[in-house]
Amino acid sequence: MPGKSPYYAPAAKPVSYTRVAISPPSAGSSVNTSAVPSLTSGSYAGSASGDHDSSDAGAHGVDLIDMMSNRLGNVIDPLPLDRSLARQAQASGELNAKQRELQELQALAQRRLKGTRANLADGMKAAKEVRRDLEWTQKRVSSLNMKAAKKHPTAYKTASARYPAPIDC
């Protein structure tokens, strides 16, 4: 049975993904810059001894998470996001102000409507009182006319001819 390839040497320790330290490739080195790492490149291929210990020379002092967050920080421009967040906050504030203004106007309209209803009720009450008073006055005038016609028929006739009664519509 053939032996395992030196490129797939087993890891000596369990792999921890929280903090991995590697050195970034230097500008003058012949490191493969394509998206797929080369299996023959020294920085990506396993060493001949198969030891992948993080204490290798050149791997000290570089934190992968810090390096990735720095690269992402340089790639993503937060200014448009900040601007859109500011616009969103401003629009939200304007909407809240308009909502409060509408609630105040609605409360004012409710108060005015209540006052108008009270005035209408008072007006209706006054109109009913006036109607009752007019009906009572009409009955009183009619009864006085009848008494005058019975008591003084000739004078009532001459007065009626001289001052005719208004025609009811």
Disulfide bonds with the S-S distance in Angstrom:
none
